[in-house]
């Protein structure tokens, strides 16, 4: 008798936990985080542009930072279009990868440069926001 009750309790506990996990990964719960990450990345990349212009960095630094911001904004527009159903949801992955490649190129260029600590931090914050957005897309289950 006890074994039967214990089995029922374990089964209901598993079912309850599965329901809680499904609710936790619901798009309704995590959806507000996507615009916050967008804002974080845009602010970090904009601040990086201001940094390279004020510090009179090389033209390559300025061009890379501006291209990164433009590419990320293009990625955001394409992602919003895919949310409305105008484009495939997978179309925004290519410009996102290009944005990340530009960030990586800039980080490699400035990694050991003196006086570029703030620029490194801003680019790492932006990259972290992009990677967090990507992770959320894989974790969150659409409804």
C-alpha positions in Angstrom: 0.0 0.0 0.0 2.8 2.4 1.0 4.7 1.7 -2.2 1.6 2.6 -4.3 1.1 5.9 -2.5 4.8 6.7 -2.8 4.7 6.0 -6.5 1.6 8.2 -7.0 3.3 11.0 -5.0 6.5 10.7 -7.1 4.5 10.8 -10.3 2.5 13.8 -9.2 5.7 15.6 -8.1 7.4 14.9 -11.4 4.3 16.2 -13.2 4.2 19.3 -11.0 7.8 20.0 -11.5 7.5 19.6 -15.3 4.6 22.0 -15.3 6.6 24.5 -13.2 9.6 24.2 -15.5 7.4 24.7 -18.6 5.8 27.8 -16.9 9.3 29.1 -16.0 10.5 28.9 -19.6 7.3 30.4 -20.9 7.7 33.3 -23.4 5.3 35.4 -21.3 7.7 35.3 -18.4 10.9 36.1 -20.2 9.6 38.3 -23.1 10.3 41.7 -21.3 14.0 40.8 -21.1 14.5 41.0 -24.9 14.0 44.8 -25.1 16.1 45.3 -22.0 19.0 43.4 -23.7 18.5 45.3 -26.9 18.8 48.6 -24.9 21.8 47.4 -23.1 23.7 46.5 -26.3 22.7 49.7 -28.1 23.8 51.8 -25.1 27.1 49.9 -24.8 27.9 50.2 -28.5 26.9 53.9 -28.6 29.1 54.6 -25.6 32.0 52.7 -27.3 31.6 55.0 -30.4 31.7 58.1 -28.2 34.8 56.6 -26.5 36.7 56.0 -29.7 35.8 59.4 -31.1 36.7 61.3 -27.9 40.0 59.5 -27.5 40.9 60.2 -31.1 41.4 56.5 -31.8 42.4 55.2 -35.2 40.0 55.4 -38.1 39.8 51.6 -38.1 38.6 51.6 -34.5 35.9 54.2 -35.3 34.8 52.3 -38.4 34.6 49.0 -36.6 32.6 50.5 -33.8 30.2 52.3 -36.1 29.8 49.1 -38.3 29.1 47.1 -35.2 26.3 49.4 -34.1 24.8 49.7 -37.5 24.9 45.9 -38.0 23.3 45.3 -34.6 20.6 47.8 -35.3 19.9 46.1 -38.6 19.8 42.8 -36.8 17.2 44.2 -34.3 15.0 45.5 -37.2 15.2 42.1 -39.0 14.4 40.4 -35.7 11.3 42.6 -35.1 10.2 41.9 -38.7 10.5 38.2 -38.1 8.4 38.5 -34.9 5.6 40.0 -36.9 5.8 37.1 -39.3 7.1 39.2 -42.3 10.4 37.2 -42.4 11.6 33.8 -41.3 12.7 33.8 -37.6 16.1 32.5 -38.7 16.9 35.4 -41.0 18.3 37.6 -38.2 21.0 35.1 -37.2 23.3 36.0 -40.1 23.5 39.8 -39.2 23.8 38.8 -35.5 26.8 36.6 -36.3 28.4 39.4 -38.4 27.9 41.8 -35.5 29.6 39.3 -33.2 32.5 38.9 -35.7 32.9 42.6 -35.8 33.0 42.8 -32.0 35.5 40.0 -31.9 37.7 41.7 -34.4 37.6 44.9 -32.4 38.4 43.1 -29.1 41.3 41.3 -30.7 42.7 44.6 -32.0 42.4 46.4 -28.7 42.9 43.6 -26.2 46.5 44.6 -25.1 46.3 48.2 -25.9 46.9 50.6 -23.1 44.1 53.0 -22.3 41.5 50.9 -23.9 40.1 49.2 -20.8 36.8 51.1 -21.0 36.4 50.2 -24.7 37.1 46.6 -23.9 34.5 46.6 -21.1 31.9 48.2 -23.3 32.4 45.8 -26.2 32.3 42.8 -23.7 29.1 44.1 -22.2 27.6 44.4 -25.7 28.8 40.9 -26.7 27.4 39.5 -23.4 24.0 41.1 -24.2 24.0 39.5 -27.6 24.9 36.1 -26.3 22.3 36.4 -23.5 19.7 37.2 -26.2 20.8 34.2 -28.2 20.6 31.9 -25.1 17.1 33.2 -24.3 15.9 32.4 -27.8 17.0 28.8 -27.3 15.6 28.5 -23.7 12.3 30.2 -24.1 9.5 28.0 -25.5 7.2 29.9 -27.8 3.5 29.6 -27.1 
